[in-house]
Amino acid sequence: MVGLILDRATGEVMNAVSVKPAVAGIGSPVYSSGVSVSRNGNVLTLSHPDGGNFKATLVDLSGATVRTVTATGAAEISTYGLSGAYLLLIDSKEGHSSLKLIL
């Protein structure tokens, strides 16, 4: 599987890396824009290792915002009641990235 980091303004691929898939959704931490993401049941836990600021937005595949959090250091996003495919968009001083989630 290949993970892509896209420039949200232009749609240009900024970086790509081969990643080993775990289970559907997030099974272990994924590092993206300096923010680690893990899933435990119906909760996504996001953490910036330097305690930095970030914004995470969970959107469905039609582009509608489902959940948004702005945090310093760490945050949680509830996925209770959600199922299907979503994108988690993360903005931090290190850059912008997106993760595809299957809930």
C-alpha positions, 0 to 999 in steps of 0.5 A: 500500500502507498501512503500519499501526502497531498497539497490540499490547495493544488492536489499535487502529490508532495510525498509518497511512502510504501506502508505495511497495512495493518487491519481495516482502519487504524491498528497502530500509531501512524505518524503524519505531519508530526501527529501520531494517530491511534484508534481504540474502539470508537476513539481516535487519539491524536498526539503531537510529540512536541506538544505542538498545535494541530487541527484535525478534521474528519470528513466523509467521502462526499467532503462533508465535515463530520468532526473537527478538533483543534488542539495543543499536544493531544486530542481525542475524536469520537467515531461513535455512530460512524461507519464506512470510509472517511478521511482524517485531514491533519494540519500542523506547522510541519505540514498537511496530510490525510489518512484514509480510515475505514470505520 
